[in-house]
Amino acid sequence: MRACDEVRFDVGGRTIAGKRFRGGKLPTIALHGWLDNANSFDAFAQAMPELDLFALDFAGHGYSDPRQRDVGYWGWLDAQDVIAVADRLGWQRFVIVAHSMGAEYSTQLVGIYPERVTAQICIDGWVEATTIDTVLDGIRENLDTCLTTSDGTLRGYPSLDAMAQRLEAAKGIEFAAARALVERGHRITDAGYVWSTEPRIRRTHTQRQPDDIVVALAKRTTAPTLMIAAGGGEEWFQHSLDLVRGVLPDFEEISIDGPHHLHMSAALPEIVDVVRRFLGDRNLL
């Protein structure tokens, strides 16, 4: 079993936490999906010892601090946190492995900081291209969330297993994967075990971008990009892929049969083979 260290960084007075799996030579930052946490990459990190992998908890997820009440959960701020963490790790260049929401942020970050990213691997996610009106509605939604004074009542569970069973049913993932996520994503209250994830995150959707911005980000991207789509995964980013396929300089796309959380499923060995070959073909391993 590959050992990992719990790591915490001060970023602007907040704690950004994560797990570092040392031993490999290729600096890699792993970005989890919406309402998930760093534990989602445990199995992947164990299967890829070539990577010096830091699995990050986004703000308000896992062991990372939430944002202050008057600051929204904007995708650009999460991208900023990724760069801050890379700086503190001393990594001028790094690979990104990203799932779902993490891939939404990664596919924006690589266009803003093209010189920092060696390669990106997206698992069933991309920045969602949509209309300007939808983007503006999302911005208002985020602003309204910052003005809300109550998060409501959190549902309590009698045990972590009960939380995991609920997550297993909601996300369609295996129980072991759900159990790993709740292990890092809970706190104990008088109501029982509740999610520690910042409740406002459930009410914000500001990572969408207009079509023109998605194309412009792709044009600025220099990193080789691997897109691993799940056969039983999501559809919301398909329009984005239609926009960028002919724009990205080095783009490879593959579909693997399995659920949205491919990297936490029985499809993991196939994913590892594809990622290892992709990085090897570009002389990164």
N, C-alpha and C positions, 0 to 999 in steps of 0.2 A: 504494500500500500504506500503510495507516494504521500509524503508528509506535506502539510501546508501550514502557513503562519497566518494568524489573524493580524491584519494591518489596519491602522487608523491614521488618517491624515487630517490636519486642520486646514480647511479651505474656507477662507473668509469668516473665521469664527465658528464654522460648523464642522462637525465630524463627518467625513466620508470614509466609510469602512469597506473592507473587502478581504479576500482570501488570496494569498500568494502561494502558488505551487512552484517551488524552485527546482532547479536541477537542469532545466532545459536552457538552450542558448538563444532562442528566438523570442524577443520581448513581445508579449501578447496581452491585450486587454480584452476581457470578455464582458459583454454588456447584455444583461438579462431583459426579459420581457415585462410587460405591464403587470404590476402587482406581484411579480416574482422577486427573486433576490439572488445573491451570489451562489447559493447552494445549487441553483439550476445547472451549474457547470461542473459540479463535482465529478461526475462520471466521465465527462469529456476530458477534463484535466488529467484524470488518472490514465485515460487511454492514449494521451498524447504527451509523453514525457519529454519530447523534443522542445516543448514550449516552456518558457519561463512565463507562466500565466498568472495574471492578476485578475480575479473575478470581482467586479465592483458591485456594491450596493448603491443604486441610484438614490438621490436625496429622497427621504421619506419612505424608503424600502429597507428591509433587513435591519442592519445595525447602524445605518447612516441616519444622521439627524434630519428631521423635517425642515422645510424652508420656513422662515418666519411668516407670521400670519398675513402680512401685507405683501408678500412676494408669491407670485403664482408659480405653477409647475409648467414652465415654458421649456420646450425642447432645446432652445439655444442655451439655456442655463445648464442643462444636463451635459451638453456638448462642452461647455466651458469647464465643468467639473472633470470631465474626462481628460482634457488637456492639463488641468491643474494636477491631477493624479499622475499623469505621465511625467510632468516636470519633477514632481517629488520623488518619483522612482528613478529619475535620471535618464529617462528614455526619450531621446530626441526623435527617434523613429520607432514605430511599433506596428504590429499586426492587430487588427480588430476582428474578433469573432463575436457576432451579435445575433440575438434572437428577437424576432417580433418587434416590440417597441424599441429595443436596443438597436435593431437594424434600421428603424426609422431615424434614429438619431445618428447612427454611423453614416448612413448615406447622405446626410446633410454635413456632418463634420468633415468628411473627406473632400467636399467641395470648398469648404472654408479654410481648412488646413491641409491642402494636398501634400505639402512637403513633410508632414509629420507621419503619414500613414504608409507603411510598406505594402500592405495588402489588406483587403477586407473580405470577410466571409460572412454572408448574410444567411440566416436560417429562417425561412418563411416570414420575411418581413422586408419592407422598403418604405421610404417616406411616401405617404399617401398623396397623390396628385389629385386636386379637386378644383372647384370653381372658387373665384375670389370671394363671392358672397358666403360660401361655406366657411372659408378661412376667417372672414370677418365675424361671422356668427360664433365661431370657436373662440376668437379673441374676447368677445363680450362674455361668453360663458366663463372663461377663465377669470376675467375681471370681477364678474358677479360672485364667483366662488371666493375670491379674496375678501369680499365684503360680507360674506356670510359669517355669523358669529358662532353658530352651533354646528357640530358635526353629526348631531343626532345620537341615537342610542346604538351602541355596538352590540352585535349578537354574541352571546357567550356560549362556549362549548364546554362540556364536562371533562374533556381530555384532548390531548393532541391527536390521538387516533380519530376521535370524532371530527375534529377539524379536517384532518386529512381525508376522511371518507367523504365529507362534503365537497372538498376541493377536487377529489378524484371524480366525483359525479359531475361537477360544474365544468371542469376543464377537459374531461375525457382523457386523463393521464393515469398511469399506473399508480397503485397505492404507495409504493416505495418512493416514487418521484414526488407525490403529493406530501408524503411524510417529511421528505427532505426540505421542501419549501416551508411547511408550517414550523419546522424546528427553528428556522431562522426568522420567521415572520410572525411571532406571537408575543404576547405579554399576558400576565395573569392579573385579573381584577376580581372584584367581589362577584361579578357576573360569571366568572370562570375564565377560560382561555379565550382571548379575543385577538383579532389581527392587530399587529403593531404598525402595519402600513398606514401612512398618513391618509385619513378618509377623504381629503380633498382630491386626491389623485383619481378617485373614481368618477369625479365630476368635471375633469378637465381633458380636453382633446385638442390641444393646440399644436400638435406636431404636423398637422396637415399643411400642405403648401400648394399654391397655384401651379398649374401646369408649367408655365414659363420658368418659375423658380426651380422646379424639379429638373427641367432640362438644363438650365444654367448651371446647377450644381454638378450634374453629370459631365458637362463640358469642362468644368474646372478640375475634375477628378483625374488623377494620374495613377492611382493605385490599381493593380490588378484586382478584379472583383469576381468572387464566386457566389452565385445565388443558388442556394439549395432550397427548393420548394417542396413542401410536404404534399404528398398525394391526397391526403385527407385534411389539408390545411385550410388556409384563409384565401379569400378572393379580393379583399379590399385593395391590394397593391398591384393587381394585374394591369390596371390602366397605366400606372407608373412605369412598369416594365415595358409596355408598348412604346412609351415615350423615350426610354433611355437605351434600348437595345442597340440602336444604330449610332449612339453618341459616345458611349463609354469606350475608351481606347483598348481595354483588355477585359472582356466580359465573358464569363462562362456561366452557363445555366444548366442545372440538372434537377430532375424531380425524383424524389425517393418516396416510396409508398410508406405512409405512416401518418400519425397525428400531427397537429400543430407543434407540439413540444417534441419534435423529432429527436433532439439531442438527449432527451430523457426517456427514450423509448427503446424498444428492441432494435430499432434502426441504427442505433449508435455505431456499431462496427462498420456499417456501410458508409456512414458519414465520415468516420475517421479515415477510412481508405480513400475517400474522395478528397478530403482536405489534405491529407499527406501527399497524394499525387499532385494536387493543384500547387501546393507550396514547393514541392520538389521540382516540378516542371519549370518553375520560375527561379530555381537555384536559391531558394530561401531556407531549405533544410539540407 
